[in-house]
């Protein structure tokens, strides 16, 4: 059973996913992120932004690939674990979502 904090985080992720919809400039945003990543491949925030965009559009494998790229560049970032939790939740992997929530909370306990 997820902890109360983890349940709140999972609920917040669900609500965030429900609020986000397709943006008309998605292709342009993706192209711009691709260009920036090519120019600055060591910048973890770019991978995290692209992962967020891919999550909104349910491209789980693409988002997970960007999280794997961002993780070694920002090993203490709870955002990697939060986005991973959102992917797991969307895939109905509650155990994986809880594990990722726990990892995010361990990195940002406050």
ChimeraX attribute file (.defattr): number of C-alpha atoms within 10 A of each C-alpha:
attribute: neighborCount
match mode: 1-to-1
recipient: residues
	/A:1	8
	/A:2	15
	/A:3	11
	/A:4	9
	/A:5	12
	/A:6	19
	/A:7	14
	/A:8	12
	/A:9	21
	/A:10	21
	/A:11	14
	/A:12	13
	/A:13	19
	/A:14	14
	/A:15	11
	/A:16	13
	/A:17	16
	/A:18	10
	/A:19	9
	/A:20	12
	/A:21	10
	/A:22	9
	/A:23	11
	/A:24	8
	/A:25	9
	/A:26	13
	/A:27	10
	/A:28	10
	/A:29	15
	/A:30	15
	/A:31	13
	/A:32	13
	/A:33	17
	/A:34	16
	/A:35	12
	/A:36	14
	/A:37	17
	/A:38	10
	/A:39	10
	/A:40	11
	/A:41	15
	/A:42	15
	/A:43	15
	/A:44	21
	/A:45	16
	/A:46	18
	/A:47	26
	/A:48	23
	/A:49	17
	/A:50	22
	/A:51	27
	/A:52	22
	/A:53	21
	/A:54	19
	/A:55	22
	/A:56	21
	/A:57	16
	/A:58	15
	/A:59	14
	/A:60	19
	/A:61	13
	/A:62	15
	/A:63	25
	/A:64	21
	/A:65	12
	/A:66	21
	/A:67	25
	/A:68	16
	/A:69	18
	/A:70	23
	/A:71	18
	/A:72	12
	/A:73	16
	/A:74	17
	/A:75	12
	/A:76	14
	/A:77	17
	/A:78	21
	/A:79	20
	/A:80	26
	/A:81	23
	/A:82	21
	/A:83	23
	/A:84	27
	/A:85	27
	/A:86	30
	/A:87	26
	/A:88	20
	/A:89	20
	/A:90	17
	/A:91	13
	/A:92	11
	/A:93	14
	/A:94	17
	/A:95	14
	/A:96	17
	/A:97	26
	/A:98	22
	/A:99	18
	/A:100	24
	/A:101	26
	/A:102	22
	/A:103	18
	/A:104	23
	/A:105	17
	/A:106	13
	/A:107	15
	/A:108	12
	/A:109	9
	/A:110	5
